[in-house]
Amino acid sequence: MKGDPEERAIAVGRYIAGTGATVRAAAVVFGVSKSTIWKDQARLRRTSPGLWAEVQAVVQKNKAERHLRGGEATRLKYLYK
């Protein structure tokens, strides 16, 4: 989803807040990079502080849980080599 960055930021924010998706998953869905998702969050802070707070709650939860998921993909990658 290209186009107006402010509109994309709101769409990404609603998606993350609604689904609890990670930044990486949101980047795949919207066809942009993870860096763009982070920049969109900065835009969201200026344009929609309420939605930004909801997104931050999800992002912080995902960051707190990432050590639980960490390394699983790498372990599976080398499991059968």
C-alpha positions in Angstrom: 0.0 0.0 0.0 1.8 3.1 -1.2 0.3 6.6 -1.4 -0.3 9.2 1.3 2.0 8.4 4.3 -0.5 9.7 6.9 -3.3 7.6 5.5 -1.0 4.5 5.5 0.2 5.3 9.0 -3.4 5.3 10.3 -4.2 2.1 8.3 -1.1 0.4 9.7 -2.0 1.6 13.2 -5.5 0.2 13.0 -4.2 -3.1 11.7 -1.6 -3.5 14.5 -4.0 -2.4 17.2 -6.8 -4.6 15.9 -4.9 -7.8 15.3 -1.9 -7.6 17.7 0.4 -8.1 14.7 4.2 -7.6 15.0 6.0 -4.9 13.0 7.4 -7.6 10.7 4.0 -9.1 10.0 2.5 -5.6 9.4 5.3 -4.8 6.9 4.5 -8.0 4.9 0.8 -7.2 4.8 1.2 -3.6 3.7 4.1 -4.4 1.3 6.6 -2.0 2.9 9.8 -2.4 5.0 10.0 -2.6 8.8 11.7 0.8 8.8 8.6 2.3 7.1 6.4 0.8 9.7 8.5 2.4 12.4 8.4 5.7 10.6 4.6 5.4 10.2 4.4 5.0 14.0 6.2 8.3 14.4 3.7 9.9 12.0 0.9 8.3 13.9 2.1 9.9 17.1 1.6 13.4 15.6 -1.7 12.7 13.7 -3.6 10.4 16.0 -2.1 10.2 19.6 -5.0 7.9 20.8 -4.4 5.3 18.2 -0.6 5.6 18.7 -1.0 4.7 22.4 -3.0 1.6 21.4 -0.3 0.6 18.9 2.5 1.2 21.5 0.8 -1.1 23.9 0.8 -3.9 21.3 4.4 -3.2 20.2 5.6 -3.2 23.8 3.8 -6.5 24.5 5.4 -8.0 21.3 8.8 -6.8 22.4 8.4 -8.3 25.8 7.5 -11.7 24.3 10.0 -11.8 21.6 12.6 -13.7 23.7 10.1 -16.5 23.9 10.0 -16.8 20.1 13.6 -16.0 19.6 15.7 -18.5 17.8 12.9 -20.8 16.8 13.2 -20.0 13.1 17.0 -20.5 13.2 16.6 -23.7 15.1 14.2 -25.1 12.5 16.4 -23.9 9.7 19.4 -25.9 10.9 17.5 -28.9 12.3 17.5 -30.9 9.1 20.9 -29.9 7.7 
